[in-house]
Structures are given as structure tokens and as C-alpha cells.
Amino acid sequence: MNDGKKKDITIQDFTLIVAPDEAVPAGEERIHQLLVTEGAEQGRMIELTADMVTLGRAAPADVTLRDVEVSRSHCRISREAGMLMIADLKSTNGTFVDGRRVTAPVKLTDGCLIRIGRHQLKYERRTRREIEQSRDFERSLEGASRYVQSMLPLPISTGPVQTEWLLIPCARLGGDALGYQWIDEDHFSLYLLDVSGHGPEAAMLAVGVMNALRQKALPGADLRDAAQVTQQLNRMFQMEDHSLMYFTLWYGVYKMSARTITYCSAGQHPAYLTYAGASEPQPLRTANPPVGVTPAHHFKAQSTAVPADATLYLFSDGVFEIDTLGGQRWELEDLLPTLQEVAVPNLAETQRIYQSVQKVARRGPFEDDFSVLVTNFK
């Protein structure tokens, strides 16, 4: 989610904040380079010192990448009037800059992402000191991402409630989190939240909310009451106390004996319930503002019956707010047919959804976290 009042903090933003050329300390010079951020040669640094460099799969290309999807002579980077320009050399699979296919020479700008075949390369123009500072920041993002992932619950493959999830952080590290637990023998809670903004601060706010729910540290709130839980989180995490960040939330409680689920969504799009005989996915949503925005809001919840062998799909907006290969922008309704498609044998349902979205999405990493929680009620 990237509509928060605070400006998103991203790796690219970080690397763009540099001193002008005349401020470079004596003895240091700016280096044009490509850093391989995805692919078989991830981590490789390619310095661009010649006036013209050809990239491809094999000689006579100046820079070769081990990738069957890269053409023998794939693209060329040349220096023109002090700028670096990239041009595609009629490659089979195309050259992309920041997700857009190169059809004419394109200027490279600091931090832009180049995709050729299965490889993604990041262009940088930095002193060696600035490059190392950027690496340190990226490592901090990776550490925050690993910490969030370590707190996610294990999938449940047996019993009356079964779960699986997929959370793929975007390049900027978003603030998605999800979780579930048995509150008692009859009540099972599950949730997904999405913090406004990106970067370590958003991730740490998500961790704070996860800890409060996992440790049942919500004074005055019954975890079996979806509205009470959301109300208490709203009191605890007001945006004025958390760097103007807020979060959207979907929190639900399944009562096994009654086969009902009570849910409260706060600024979040619906979760969807599917079951045999349903003509379309059933949206589950309540009209409430995001958590942390309005101090005194009275949050409302609703309940619905859960048929036998029903499946609940809970996902972040990063799953459907994508740019397609054809240049269109997907919306929520574009994703819904995917939820009703037949399961693929030996393929996790979350992976099926991910692969379906990947087929239509433009090349490159997703703009936001890709988070899906699938729960089956036997």
C-alpha cells in the first residue's frame, strides 16, 4: 500500500539522494556501473568504462550473461553527450527499463532497473563510498524482511482449518503481514494487514502489530470479538505516534461449532469466500476507516455462514494492483475470476494465484508486497 501521508522510503529514493558532482571529495570519481539484482549472476558488478558496451549471451558481446532468454547480442549501452543511453538490438525477448519495453534508445537514470531475460540490473552512478552506503541500506532492508518472515506462522495441513500463505516482499520492502492462531478449541482467528509506506519503519510497525496479536497483548479486547480487536489496535497504533503511518486490516474469527466467521475490515478491500454452488466469490467487508487514522471511531463487524469445504482468500492490494504486459492497470475485479479457477494438482493454491498473476503482469518485480493467505474450512 503506498497512499500514506508519509513519503515512501525506498532503495531507489535512498540512492538518488547524492551530492552534486562538484562536492565529490578530491581523489574520488563517480563510476557508471550495473549491479545484477536478479538472475543466475546476482551480485555481479559491471563497470561501464567504455563509450559503448554490448550485453548478450555470448561473444562478441562485451558483457555476457548466462541466460537462455538473453539473445547473443541483446542490447547496447552507449555514452552520448555525457549521458548513458540503452538500445535494444532486436532481441527475441526484449529489453525493459523500469518495466517498460525499450523500442527506441532510452536514457539511463540513477537507480533505474534494466531487465534482460531472467536478469535484472540496477544502474548506478556513484562514488565507491556511496555505493557501499547503498549496499548497507539494502542489507538493512533484507534484514527487516527476514525478521518479518520469521514471525509468520507455519502452514496448517491437517485438521478442521487448513492454511497456506505466500508473502513476497517488493524491492522497496513493504509493510504487509499476516497471521492466524487458535484462540481456544472453538475459535480460530486470522488476519492480514498492510502498512502505509515502505521501508524498515513500515516493516517494524507491522511487526509491532503482529506481536500484539500473537501475544494476545490487547488490554480490554476479547480476541474472539473482531470489532473489539480492531478498536483496541486503533487505540494502540495512532498514526501521530508512529511517524504518520497507519495500516489497513482484515481480521476474522471462525467459530467452528456454529460454522460462522465474524470479521472486521478497516480500510481494506474484501476477503472472498468460495464454496460449491456459489456463482461467484462472496465478498466479506465492513465499512471502517484504516487503523490509526481516526482516534474515536467505533468499528463495526459482520458475520456470515461458512459452508462445508469453503475457502477464504485474503490478500493485499499488491496482488491485483499491477501493470499488465499490455500496459493496462489491473483492478480488484480483474483478479476475481482467478479465485474460481480449478485447483491445479500438486500445486499450492497460493502458488497457483501467483503464477496466474505473473502471466499477465509486466516483467520485473511487483510494485508492492504480494501477500496471499488461503484458508480452507473442512
N, C-alpha and C positions, 0 to 999 in steps of 0.2 A: 504494500500500500504506500503510495507516495503523494498523498494530498495533505500532509500535515502542515502546520503553520511554520514549523522549523525547517530550514533548508536541509534536504537530504545530504548526508555526508557520504561521499563515495570515493573509491580509489582514484577515479578519474579526476574528481574535484581536487583531491589532495595533490596529485601530480601537476595540476595546472597552476597551482599557487607557487610560482617561482619568481626569483628576482630577474630584472631585465639584464640583457647581455652585459651592459657596462658595469654591473655590480658583481660580476663573477670575479672571485679573488684572483690575483696575479698567479700565473702558472697553471690555472685550470681552464679548460675549454669545454664547450658543450659538444656532446657526442650524439650523432644520429644513430639510433640502434633499434632493432626489433627484438622483442622478448617473446619467445614462444610460450604462450599461457595454456594452450590445449594441444593435444596430439601426442604422437609417439616420441617427439623430441621436446616435450615440455621442459621448460627451464633453460633451454639453449638461448644464448645471447648472440645476436648477429649485428656486428658493427657495419654501418653503411658509410664507408670512406671513399669509395669510387664515385665518379659522376653518374655512372649507370650500372645498375645491378639487376641481373635477371634471376628470378626464382623459378625452380622447376623440380621435376622428379629425378632428372639425370643430366649429365654433361651433354651439351656445352653450357648449361645453366651455371651461373656463378655461385649460387647458393642452392643446394639440393636438400629436399625433404623426403624422407622415407614414407611415402603415402601413395597408394594406388589411385586415389582420387585426385592427385595433383598431376597435371599434364607435364610432358617432358620440358616444354618451355611454357610456363604458366602465366607469369606476369613480370612486369619490369618497373623498377623504381629509378627515376632519373632526377638529377638536380637541375632546376630551371630557375634562374634569377633568384638564387638563394633559397628556393623552396624545393621540397621533395614532392614529386608527382608519381602516382602509381597508375599503370595502364594494364589492362588485361590483354593477353596475347592470343586471343581466340581459343582460350582453354575450354575443355569439354564441360567442366562443372562450374566455371565462372570464378570471378574474384569479387569479394564483398568487403566493403568498408563500412563499419558501424551498421551492419545488417542490410546495406543497400548494394545491389549488384553494380559493378563498375562497367559502364557502357562507353565512357569516354574518360580521358585522363582526369584523375581526382587528386586534389591537394591533400597531403597528409598533415594532420594537426596533432599536437601533443595529446597522447593518451588514446588516439583512435585505434579501433580494433580491426584487423585485417583477417579475413577468413579465406583460406585456400584449401580445398579438400577438407580433410579432417583436422587441419591445423588452424589455430587462431594465434595471431601475432599482434603484439601491442607495440605501437610506435612511440618512441620517447626521444626527446632532445634534452639531454641533461648533462650536468657535470657528474663525475663519478660519485661525488659526495651526495648529490641529490638523488641519484639512482639508488644508493644504499639506504637513504632515508625512506624512499618509496617502498623498498623491499621490507623495511622494518614495519611500516604501516600495514602492508599486505599480510605480513606474518601475524600481526595483531588481529586482523580480521579473521584469518584462518583459525587462530586460537579461540576466538569468540564463537566461531561457527562450530568447532569441535565440542566446545563446552555445552552449547545448546543441544547438539545432537546426543551428547552423553546423558542428558536428562530425560530424553524421550523414552516412553515405556516400551517394553518388549511386545511384539505382536502376540495375540492370543489365538491359537489354532484349534482349541478344543473347548467344549462347554456350551452353555446356552447363549453366550455372547462371544463372538469371534471378531477380531480386529486385524487390520493391516494398515500400514501408513507409508507414505513416501514424502520426504521433505528434502528438496534440492535447493540450497541457498543460491541466490543470484550472485553475480560477480561483485555487487556492492554490499552484500550481506544485509538481508532484510531483517524484519522483526517478527517473523512467523513462529508460532509454537503451537503444539497440540499435546493432548494427554487424555488419560482415562484411568479409572480405578473403580473397584467395588467399594462402595461406602459401607454397606452391610450385605447380608445374604440376599437381600431382595432389591437393592438399588445399585445401579451402575451409572456412573457419571462420565461424560465425555465432553471435550471442548476443543475449539480451535480459535486462536487469536492472531491478530495482525496489527503490529505497532506501526504508527505513522513514522515515516522517515526510514533511514538505513544507517548502517554502521554499528560500531560497538555499543553506542548508547542505546540504540533500539534493541539490540540483542540482549543487553543487560536488563532492560525493563521487562522484556519477555521472560527472562529467567526469574525475575522477582515475582511475577505473576504465577509462573509455574510452581515456584517454591511455596507460595501462599496456598495454592490449591492442593498440591501434593502433601504438604504437611498439615493440611486442614487448619491453617492459621488464619481463620476468618471469624474474629470475635462477633458473636451475636447473629451469625448466619448458620442456618442448617444446610449442609451440603446437598440435602435431598430437595431443597427448595431453590429452583433455578433463579427466580426473581430475587430472593434474598442474597444469593451468592453474587449476582451481578451488582446489586445495590451496594454490598459491602466492598467489592472491588472498586467501585466508583468512588467510595469514600476514601479508600486507601491510596488510590493512584490518580489523584487530581493532577492535571497537566501542569499547573503552576508549580508543583513540587517536583516535576520530572522533565525539566528542560523543554516545556511546552509540547511534550509528546503525549499522545493519547492512543487508544487502541480499540479496534472493533473486536467483537467477541460473539461466538455462538456457544452456549453452554446448555447441555441437556442432561436429563436424568431419566433413565429407563427403569420402570417398576416392573419387575419380572412377573410377579403374581397377577398383576392386572393387565399385563401386556400393553402398557401405555408409556409414552415418553412425554415429559414436560420439558419445555425448552424456553429459553430467553435469548433473543439475538439483540445485540447492541451495535447499531450502525453496520451490521453485517448482512450480506446477501443471504438468501435462504440456504439451508441444508435441504437435501432432497431424499425422499423415501420412495423406494421402488418395491413392488411386490407383484406376485402373479395376479393377473386380471386387471391391473391398473393400466389405463390407456396412456398415461404419461406420468412422469415423476411428480410426486406430491411435494410442493414447496412448504417448508417449515420456517416461518419467520415471524417475529414480532416487531412492531414499530417502536424502537427505542433509539436514543442518540448513542454515539460511541461512549465508551467508558473513559471518564476523566475530563469530559468537556463541560458538563452541567452538574454543579455540586448537589443540587437538591432534587434531581429528577427521580420520580417514582417509577421504577422499572416494572414492566408487566410481562407475564409468561403465559403460555398456552399449552394445551395438552392434545395429543392425538393417539388413536389406537395404533398398535403395531401388529399387523398380521403375521402369521407364521412364515418364517423364512424370508422376512423383509430385509432389505439392505438400505442402510443410511449412508449417503455420500455427503461428506463435509469437506470443504476445500476453500482455499484462499483465492483472492481475485487474480493472483498471478497465474492461475490455471486457465483462465479464459480471456484475460485482457492481453492479447498477443497480436502481433502484426503477422499477417499471413504471407506466404510466398508471392501471392498476387498483389500485395500491397494494401489489402483491406485490414480493417481493425475488427477483431473478434469481439463479441459481447457475450453475456451470460447465455442468452438463448441459443447461441451457436454451439455451446458445449452440451446442452441437454440431450440431444439425440445420442451422444456417445454413452450416456449413462444407461440407456436402454438397449444397447447392443449386447449381443450374446457373449457370455464369458468365453475366453479362449483357454482350452485345456492346457494345463501345466504352465500357465502364465498368471501371475498375481494380478488381481483386479486393478490395483494402483498402477502397475506397470502397463497394463492394457490402456488405461486412460492416458498415461504419459506418452506412450508410443502413438496413440491416436492424435494427440495434440502436436507432437513433434512432426507428424506427417504434413500438417498444414502450416506450421509455423515457419517463419523465415529462419535462415541459418544463423547460428550464433547462440549465445546464452540468453535465457529469458531475462526480461527486464526486472522481474520481481521474483521473490521466492515461489517455488512450485510446491505446494503443500496439499496433500490429499489424505484424509482419514476415511476408510471404508469399514463399516461395522455391520455385521450380519447377526440378526436376532433369530435364533433357531426356534 
